[in-house]
Amino acid sequence: MHTNLLHDLFSLHGRVTLVTGASGGIGSALARGLALAGAKVALHGRSAERLARLADGIHEAGGTAAPFVADLDDLERIAPLLEDVATRLGPVAILVNCAGINQRMPIGAVTPAVYDSIMSTNLRSLYFLTQAVAAGMAEQGGGKIVNIGSLTSSVGLGDVSVYGMTKSALAQLTKTMAIEWASQNIQVNCLCPGFIATNLTAPLWDDPERRRWMLDRLPIKRPGRPEDLVGLAIYLASRASDYTTGQTLSVDGGFLAGSQW
């Protein structure tokens, strides 16, 4: 009885899931975890080689995944991507918006080109992709959208002004999406990772001063791992979260809770 209940609540069996930014450290971990929970995962990214390796690894582990290469900064690529996913896997039932970029620099050094690049990837393309996916979900009777935010959705950090703007905006956008699409049985939530060790964050962890600053403020005295995010992602993608929407949930090792003296 209990086993069946857990399966019914958390299984993603056969649910077509689009993970953007799947070639990155967090995106690849989420894609693998969702696939092993039963989802048929469309792996989006810009690196065909990385996506192919990830798809092969998921297949070897017994999951289902297929790579889809597209630069979504070009909004004209959204419709063909979704058509391709629908043809090869089926219409998208779960969307994980994980694609994102960052360039660390003080506000005084940010150029219009840097600003536009980060805003385009982190907000503009996400906005219009989600708009298109939600229309399809409504036709299917509902769906799940998981936006990947950041600690900077809640707190300010130096040298990441534009990135922080996009991630705090994403937390707010999550609320509006949840409100507008609730009547169509679409749940929208924002999963915010803390200080996760990936290739992109290696410069932070390799800097002794910044590493010490982070660990001093983390009640759980270690860097986060991409795999630490998988459990919450499965919850937010599954029917277990049918009454959870418009929320910003952090997986941050206790960072936002505070710290010892």
C-alpha positions, 0 to 999 in steps of 0.5 A: 500500500505504502509503496503504491502511494509513493509511486503514484505521488512521485513517479514521472513515468512517461511524462515528457520533460523538457530540461533547458540548459541540460548540458550544464552541471545542474541541468544534467543532474536534474535531467538524469534524476527526472529520467530515472524517476520515469520521465522521457527527457528532452535534453536542451542545450547548445553543446551537441557533444555534451548532450549526446554524452548525457543521453548515452549515460541516461540510456545506460542507467535505464532512462529515456532521453534525447538531445535537442540542440537550439540557441533559444536567444533566437526566439524563432527557434522556440516553435521548431524545438517544441515541434521536434520534441513533440514529434520525437517524444510527445508534447511537453508535460513538464518544463524545467527552465535551467538554462542560464549564464553569468558574468561576474563583474562590478556594476561599473564594468558592465557593458550593454552587450554583457547586460543584454546577453545575460538578460536574453538568456536568463529572462527573455528566452525563458519567458517566451519559451514558457509562454509557448509550453504553457499553451500546449500544457493547457491543451493537455489539461495541465502541467508542471513548470520548474524555474531554476532560480538562485540565492540571488533571488533572495539576497544580494551578492557583489559582482553579479548585479545583472544575474541577480536581477534576472534571478530575483525577477524569475522568482516574481515571474514564477508567482505571476505565472502560477496565478495566471495558469492555476485555472489551467491546472499548471503549477509553477514553482521556483527552485533556488540552488545555493552555492553548488559546486559545478564547473561554472562555480569552480572559480569561487570554490578555488578562491581560498577567501571566497571558499572560506566566506561561503563555508563560514556561512553554511550551517551544512559545512560543505559545498552543495552538489547538483544531485542535492537538487534532484529530490525537490525537482522530482517533487515539483514535477510530480503529482505530489506537488499538485497543491504547491504553486507560486513558491520559491524554495531554496536548497542552500545548505541552510544559508538563508536560515542564518549562521553561527556567531 
